Amino acid sequence: MLSRTASSLYWLGRYIERADFVARLVEATVRLDVLSPRPAGEAAWVSALRVTETDTAFDQTPGEVSQKNVAHFLTIDSSHQGSIVRCLDMARNNARAVRTALTREAWTAVNRAWLVFDKRASVGGAVATLNLVEAVQTEARGFEGAIHKMLRNETTQFIRLGQAVERADNTARLLDVKYHLLLPEGERVGGVVDRDQWTTILQTVSAVTAYRWLYSEGLKPANVIDLLIARHELPRSLAASVEETVDILARLAKRTGLHGEADRMARMRHMRMAKTRTGEVIVSGLHQYLQAFLSENDLLHEAIGRQFKFG
């Protein structure tokens, strides 16, 4: 496989995963801000901008922080790379570059997700926003299903690799930003915080039901942290993403013969994750742990590019 083809497939996976994550984040924030009996208001939307690393770009716009303005910015504003429409546009461009490597179902899912935003100028109110992001999630699930039905060859492995790297990044940033926002000043780590706000984190990673199955004590911040970091059963946890990355790189090494720096980094991270105890992480500093994880994920991304000679 040509390196530029591998690169397009990898980035296709990343952009689709990112669009889906932003859609879930917007949906959860709308529900928290509008539908909850105790709306979070401006703080919830500021945190959404920080999670997506678009707060600086939003500061350059004339609008104030509000549900309408931030939802528009994160969904259909094509002026920055963090919006859903830009992610889908870049995903579609990469999919077009490797069109013959994709099944009709996979291409259709990407194209239909992009068409959701075609010629759209505004998002409307809360209900319209929810309908919009739910449509994106539906097409993202369609793409995921199409990938699972494709041949288990390099095409699907590079897409899945991009998804795994992106998923780890998204979950780490979500937990880092939200935890420090939701923990009131002066309250001890693991203390009582608002149930709706912690539920929002779980909704963003589709883990509300999973949490209820795995933890019987009710909603506790320490358990949410444990779920998102260390529980392999949750597909969007750091542990699951780390494990999947190692597995995919091993499969690619067998098929391509390319084995090197990225594999070593992924395996070392996997071994460290296996020894991670979230209670110790919270005591020693959750922010520092997550920042280190994000930096390592960026280095792994760069190593992947070098190993497979992405252009």
N, C-alpha and C positions, 0 to 999 in steps of 0.2 A: 504494500500500500504506500502511495506517495505521502510524504510528510505533510504537504498542504491539505491533503484529504483527511488525514488523521487529525490535523489541527481543526479543520472545519467541523468534524464530528464531535471532537472534545468540546469545542465552544458551543455547538448546538445544544449539547447536554447541559452545559452551564447556564446558558441563557434561558432555556425552557424552565430549568429548576429555579432560577432567580425570578422569572416572571410569576411563577406559581407561588413562590414564597411571598413576594410583595403583595400579590392578590390576597393571600391568606392574612397577611399582616393588616392590610387595609380593612378587610372584612371584620377581623376581630376588633380593631380599633373603633370602627363605626358602631359595632354592637355595644362595646363598652361605653362609648361616648353618648350614644343616642338611645339605645334600648335598655341600658342598665338603669335601675332605680337610683343609682348614685353615679351620674356621669363623671368621667375623669377630666373632660374639658381639654384645655390647651396642653396640659402636661402629657396627655396620651398621644397627641399628635406631634409634639416635640420629640417624644421618644421614638415614634415611628420614623421620623426623619433621621434621627441618630442611628437607629438600627440599620437603615438602608444607606447610611453615610451620604445623605443628600442634604443635611442641614445647612452646610455652607452654601450649596447651590440655591437652596430656597431663600436664604438670607439676601441673595442678589435680586429677588423678585419683589415687586411693590406690595404684594398682599400680606396681610397679617396671618398669624397662625390660627387656623380655624378648620373645622371639618371640611367645608366646601373647598377651601384653597389648597389644603394639603392633599386631600383626596384627588383633586384635579392634578396636582403636581406629581403625585406618585402613580397616576394611572395614564393620563392621556397627554401630558406635557412632554413633547419630543425634544425639548431644548437641552435635556441632560440625560445621561446614560443610566440613571437609576429608575426611570419610570417603566411601567409595564409595557407601554407601547414601543419604547426604544429597545427593550429586551427582546420583544417579539419580532421587531423589525430586523435586529441583528441575528436572531435565531433563524428567521426565514431566509436571510441572505446566505447564511452558512448551509442551510438545508438545500437551497437552490444549487450551491456549489457542489454538493454531493448527491444530487437528486437521484442519480442512477443507483446509488448504494442503499437508498431507502425504499421501503415498500410503499405502495400507494396509500395505505392507511396512515403510516407515519407522516408522510408529506401532507396529507389532507388535514391531519390534526394540527400541524404547525400552521398551515395556510388558513384554516378556519379560525384559529386563535388570533392571527393577525387581522383577519377580516372583521373581527369583533370591533376593532378600533378604526377601521377604514372610514375616513371622512368624518369621524366623530369630533365635535368641537367642545363638548362639555360633558360633565358627568351627572348633573342634576342633583337631587337631594339624596338622602340616606338610602331610600329604597332603590333608586336608580343605580347608585354606586354599588350596593350589594348585588343587584342583578348583573352588573357589569363584571365584577370580580368573580362571581360564581360562574359566569360563562367562561372566563379564562381558566378557572380551576377544572371545569368540565373538559375542556380541550386538552389541558395538561395531562389529565388522567387518561384521555384517549391516546395521547402520544405515548405515555408510559405503557399502556396496554399493547400498543402496536409494537413497541420495542421488545417487549417480552415474547411476542409471537414471531419475531424475526430470527434468522439464523444466528446461532451463538458464534459469531465470527468477529473479526477485528472491528467491523462497523459498530456492532452493538456494544462491544467492550469499551471502545473509545467514548461513545455517548455516555455509557454508565459511569465511566471514570470521571468525566466532566461533572455529571450529576452528583457523584459522591463527594468530590472536592468542594463543589458549591454548597452542598447541603451542610457539610461540616462548618463552613464559614458562616452560613446564615444562622445556624443554631447557636453557635458561639457568640455571635454579635447580638442576637436576640436576648440571650440570657444575661450577657454582660450589661447591656444598656437597661433592660427592664428591671433586673434585680436591684441595681443601685437607685433607680427611680422609685421603685415600690417600697423599698425599705425606709421607713421614716427616720429622719435624723434623730439620733440619740437612742434609737431602739436597738436592742441586742440582736445579733445575727440569729436568724431562725425564729424571731419573735412573731407576734400576731400581726398580720397585714390584711389588707382588704381582699376578700375572697374573689370578688369579680375581677380584680386586676390580675391575680395569679391564674385565674381561669382563662384570661385572655392569652397568656403565654401558652397554655396548653392547647387552646383553640388554634393558635397560629401554627403549631406543629402537629395538628390533628391527633392530640394525645389525651383528650378529656376522658374517653372511655378506657383507654389503656391505663391511665392513672388509677381509675377506680378498680380495675382488675388487679393491679399490682400492689396497691397500698390500701390498707383497711383503716388507717387512723384518721381519715378525713384529709382535707386539703392543708398541707403544711409546706412552707417554702423549702425546707431542707429536702423534702421528698421530691418536689418539682425539680430541684437542682440535681438530685441523684438520678431521676428519670432521664433528664436531658443530657447528662454527662455519661453515666456509667451503665445504663441498662441496654444491653445488646438487643433486647426484644423490640425496642422502639426504633423503627427505621431511620428516624431523623435525629437520633441521639448521636453524640460525638463518638461513642464507642462503636455503634453500628456503622457509621460512616468511615471510621478509621479501619475497621475490620474489612469492609467492602473494598476499600481502596487497595489494601494489601492483596486481597483475592483477585481483583481485576488485573493488577499489575503482574501478578504471577501468571495469569492466563495469557496476557499479552506477551510475556517473555517466552512462553512456550510456542506461541504462534509466530512471533516475529523474530525471535532470537535476540531481541534488544533487552538487555538487563543491565542495570547499573545503579547510579546514584539515587534515582527516585525510589527504586525498590528498597534500597538500604534504609533510606529515610523513613519510608512507610512502615517497614518492619520494626524499626527502633521505636517509632511512635506507638505502634501497636503494643509492643512489650511494655512500654511505660503506662499506657492506658490500662492494661490488665492489672497493674499494681495500684491504680488510682483508687483512693477511698475518699468519697465526697465529703465526709465529715472532716477529714484532715485538710481538704482543699478549702472548705469554708473557713476553718480556723486560721489557716496560713494566709488566706487572701484569695477570694474567688476572682476578683478583677485581675490580679496579677497572673493567675493561672490561665484565664481565658485570653488575655492579651498575648501571653506566650504561645498559646495554642494557635491563635490567629496568625502570629508571625511565622510559626513553623508551617502552617498551612500554605502561606504565601511562598515560602521557600520550597515546599514540595511542588507547588504549581510550577514554579520556575524550573525545578529539576526535571519535571515531566516534559516540559517544553524542550529542554536540552537533550534529554534521553531519546526522545522520538523526533528530534530535529524539526520542531514546529517552526514555520516561517514567521 
